[in-house]
């Protein structure tokens, strides 16, 4: 075979390679230019999905303020609301973490009540310093999370059943420990550290909730742990096949939920300076409503800390405004219950109406 005949196929091959490289370069340039155009183009739909709840919050304040301007436009009203709902923010974050991995923790409000009661018993009845009592109740929250994860993962029982039963069991423990009585006289150091100390007129407990929200946001947005939590929630089998230890991640989420719920109990006790055996259960519905409503905002389609934070105070503002209008107290349940159904419905629409697991 002659040299000319040999070089012709090589030249043709090199020509095809050059043409392919030119096509790839053209495709790359078109993708880059399209990405730049999309980044420069303001997407109203995406913006409205992310910040619609904040806009709705502002509109609600204006509407309620038209009827009660002295109360709704007074800073003191919001300062008190921010402080009094700090533990609801923390409880919502406790609920949100296992929800992210696909588990429901119905025991969070009971853990909050147990934490509050144990704190009062240890500090008031047994004379334990408040710092040691706080460490003890946080450890108790972690133990509840471990118990929940054991029954859910080892026996394969659905999280709804396990945590519902655990919650009722804990309620019995609270009644037993307290003898069904309110325990008052918790250390004033805790009360000062939660409600009496103020910054810009807002009780310092609000800033604890804000700091915890920022921490949870950072974990989910900027750490591998947060990505694993989201990955497990989107598909456990896919996560397992990808090398993620699904059981360990779910256990960690339930333990974190227990610890954070116990911290909510610490804030709740510090706000009141006392503990009673039943009032904490009333916060389960607001926490669920805020968690699901928050999943429609900021990062639509998934549970997220900023959205939950905004949702708590959106709902609280509505309740505050209705109270200013003199509406009967039963409307609060209607508001939270209706808010939960609407929030879940909107969340499903964002997810494309996929069935919830």
N, C-alpha and C positions, 0 to 999 in steps of 0.2 A: 504494500500500500504506500502510495507516495505521500510526501510531507504535506502537499496542498490538500490532499483528500483528508488527511488526519486533522489538519487545522480547521477545516470547514465545520465539522461538528462541534469542536471546542469553541469556535467563534460564535456559532449559533447558540450554544449553551450559555456562553457569557452574555450574549445579547438578551436571552430570555431572563437571566438573573438580573441584569440591569433594568429591564422593563418591570420585573417584579418589585425590585427595590424602589423604583419610581412610583409604582402604585402604592406601596406601603407608606412612602413619604407623603404622598398626596392624602392618603387616608388619615395619617397621623396629624397632618396640618388641618384637615377638615374637622377632626375630633377636637383638637385644641381650640380652633376658632369657634366651634359651636359651644364648647364649655365656657369660653370667655364671654360669648354673647349671652349665654344663660346666666352667668354670674353678674353681668352688667344689667340684665333685664330684671326689673322688679316684679316678683311673682306675688300678685295680690292674694291669690288663693292660699298659697303656703303661709304667707304672712298672717292672713286672717285665721287660719287654723292654729297657728302657734300662739298668737296673742289675742285671740277672740275673747278668752275668759277675762283677761285684764280689761278689755274694752267694755265687756258686759258688766264688770265690777264697777267701773266708772259710771256707766249709764244708770245702774241701779242706785248708786249713791245720789246722782242728780235727780232721779225720779222720786226717791224717798225724801230727799232734801226739799223738794218742792212742797211737800206736805208738812215736814217738820224741820225747817231750816236751822232753828236754834240748836237742836240736838245733832242732826246729821252732819252739819258743817262745823261742829265743835271738835277741836283736837282732843280734848279730854275723853270724849266718847270713844275715839279710836285707840287712844293710849290704853284705856281700860280694857277694851276688847282685845287688843294685841296681847296684853299680859294675861288675861283670863283664859285665852285659848292656846297658850303655849303648849300645854300638855296634850291638846288635841293634835297639834302639829306633830309632836313626838310620837304619839300613838299611831297617827297615820303613817309615819315613816316606818314604824315597827311592822305595821300591816303590809306595807308596800313591798318590803324586801322579799318575803316568801311569795307574794303574789307575782313578783318578777320571775321566779323560778317555776311558777305554775302551781303553787301550794296556797291553800287558804288557811289562815290562822285565826280561827274564831275565839281563841283563848286570850287574845291580847288585852282586852278590857278586864278580864278576870285577873290576869297577871298584874295589870296596873293596880287593881284593887288589893291584891295580895301584897304587893310591894308597899302600898300605902299603909295597910294594916300592920304588917310586920315591922315597918319602920316605927310606927307609933308604939307598938308593944315593946319593942327593944329599947326605944329611947325613954318612954314614959314609965312603963311598968317595970322594966329590968335595969334602967339606969345606964344603958350603954351609950357612949358618946355618939353624937350624930354622924360623925365621919365613919366610924366602924359600922354603924347600923346601915348606912348607905351602901357600903361595900358588901355587906351581908345580903341585902335585898337584891342587889345587882347579880350576885352569885345565884340567888334563888331563881331569878329570871332565866339565867343560863341553864339551870337544871331543868326547868320546865321545858325549855326549847329542846334539850337533849331527850327528855321523855317523849315529847311529841314526835321527834324524828325517829326514835327507836320503834314506836308502834307503826308509824307511817312507812318506814323503809324496811324494817325487818319482817313485819307481818303483812306488808302490802295493803294496809287499810287506807282508804281515801282520807286525805287531810281534813276534809270537812267533818267526817265522823269522829276522827281522833280528837281534833281540837275542840269540837263541840262537847264531847265527853269530858275532856280535860278541863274545859272552862267550868262546867257544872261541878266537877270534883273540887276545883279550886274554890268555887263559891262556898261549898260546904266547909272547906278548911278555914275560910275567912270567918264564917259564922261561929265555928268552933273556937278559933283563937280569940275572937273578940267577945265571945259570949253574947253575940248579937247586939252589942252596945257600941256607941261611938266613943272613941278614945281621944281626948283633947289634951292640950298642954305640951305639944311637941316643941322641941328646942327652938328658941327665938333666933338662933344662929341660922337655922334653915329658912325660917320665915323671912329674915332679912336678906338672905342670899337668893331668894326667889321672887318675893313680891314687894318688900319694903324699899329695897334699893332700886333707884330709877335712873334711867338715862334718857334725856329728852322727854321726860314725863312718862316713859314706858317702863313697866317693871322689868327687872333684869332677866326674869325667866324667859321673856320673849327672845332675848339675844342668845340664850342657850339653845332654844329651838332653831333659831336662824343659823347658828354655828353648826348644829348637827345636820341641818338641811344642806348646807354648803359641803360638809364632809361627805354625806351620802351622794350628792351630785358629783363630787370629784371622783369618788370610787367608781361610780357607774360610767362616767365619761372618759376618765383618763387612766384607768388601771386595768390590768389583765384580769383581776378578780371580777370587776364589774362586767367585763365582756363575757366572762364565763357564766356569770349569773344570767345575763341576757340570752346567751347561747342556749343554756339549759331550758330557759323558759320558752324559747322558740321551737325547740325540738329535742326532747331528751335522748331519743335513740340516735339521732344524728350527732348530738354532742358526745354521746358515749362512744360511737364509732370513730369520732375525731380525736379520741384520747382524753376527753374530759372526765374526771371522776365525778359523775353526776350525783352519787349518794353523798359524797363529801360536800359538794357545793350546796345541795339541798339541806343537809344537816347544819352547815354554817349559817345558811339563811334563817333557819328556824331558831337557832341559838341566838343569832343577832336580834331577831324579832323579840325573843324573850327578854334579853338584856335591855333593849331600847324601851320596851313596854314597862319594864321595872323602873327605868329612869323617868318615864312619864308619871309613874306612881310617886316618885320622889318629888317631882314638881307639883303634883296635885296636893300632896301633903303639905309642902311648903307654902302653897297658896292659901290653904285653909287653916293651917296650924293644928289640924286634927284629922282623924280618919274615921269614916263610917263604913259599915260592912256592905253597902249595896249601891251607892251612888255611881261608882265607876262604870257599872254595866251600861249606863245610859249613853256612854261615849262610843260604843261600838258602831252604832249606825252612822253617826257623824264621821267617824274615821273611814268607814267603807265608802260613804258618799264622796268624801274628799279625795280618797285614793283613786276612785274611778273617774271622778270629774277632772282630777289633775292629769289623768292619762290622755285627756283630749286637748291639753294645752302644752305650750312650750316645746315639748317633744311628742307631738301627737302620735297615738298608736301604741305607746308603751308607758308603763308606770315610771314616773320620774319625780325627783324631789322638788324641783322648782314648781312644777305644776301642782303637786300636792300642797305645797306651802301656800300658793295663791288660792287654791280651791278652798282650803280651810277658812281663810279670811273672807272669801267671797260668800260662802254660806253663812259665816258668823255675822257679816254685815247685813245680810237679808234678815236673819233672826233679830238682830239689834233694831233694825228699822221697823219690823213688824211689832216689836215690843213698844217702841216709841209711839206707834200708831194705836196702841191699846188693844191689839188683836189678842184673842184668847190663847192660852198657853198650848192648847192642843194643836195649834197651827204649826208649832215647831216640829212635831212629828210628821205632819203632812209635808212640810218643807223639805226635811231631810229625806224622808221616804221617797217623795216625788223626785227630789234631786238625784237620789241614787239610781232610780229606774231610768231617768233621762240621761244621766251620765253614762250608764252602761250601754244604753241604746246608741248614743253618739259614738262611744268607743267602738262598738261593733260596726257602725257605718264606716268609721275610719279604717278598721281592719278588713273591710270588704265583706262584712256580714258572714265571716267564717264562724262556724260553731265554736263555742267556748268549751275547752276541755274540762 
